[in-house]
Amino acid sequence: MIPSIAGFEIKADKIDNVFKLSQNGDETSYLNIISKLEEQGGEGALIAGEIKKRKMGIIPS
């Protein structure tokens, strides 16, 4: 055992959900991500739809 590493436990009383589909990218990056996700189809296309819904609030026109 390595003496400088100590284990610990944390009791979580509450877990909050965070919905984040951005990393502060530019519009070109968003459009590319949306396009690639749509090409995947299935769940990727669903995620692309969510990004499109939120894009207006993330990247000003």
N, C-alpha and C positions, 0 to 999 in steps of 0.2 A: 504494500500500500504506500502511496506517495504521501508523505506527511504534510505537504502544503495544500492539499485538497481536502475540504471538509464537506460532508453531506448534510443536508437539512431538509425539513419538510415544512410546507406552508399549507394551512387550512384555508380554503376559499369559502367565504360566506356568501359571495355573490359573483356571478360571471356576467359581464355585459357583452352583448353582441355588437360588433363593429362591422358596418357594411362599407367596404372600401374597394373601389375599382379604379383608382387612379394613383399615380406616383408623381403628380405634378408635371406631367409631360406636356408637349406642345400639340397643336392640332394635327400635324402630320403624323406624329406617333400614335395618337388616338385613332385616326382613320386607318392606319396600317394594322393596329391591333384588332379593330373591329372587322376589317376585311379578312384577316387570317382566322379569326374565331368563326366567322360566318362560313368560310370555306370548310372548316372542320364539321360543321353541321351539329346536330344533337345538342348536347349541353353547351358546347362552344358557341353555337348560334344563340342560345338563350342568354348566355353571358354577354354576348355582343349587343343584344337587345337592351339589356340593363345598362350597359355603358352608354348606348345611344340616348337612353332616357335621361341619364345624369350629365351627359356631355355639356348640355346648355348651361348648367349651373357651375361647371368646372372650368370650361374654356370660354371666355367671352367672345362674342362674334365681332 
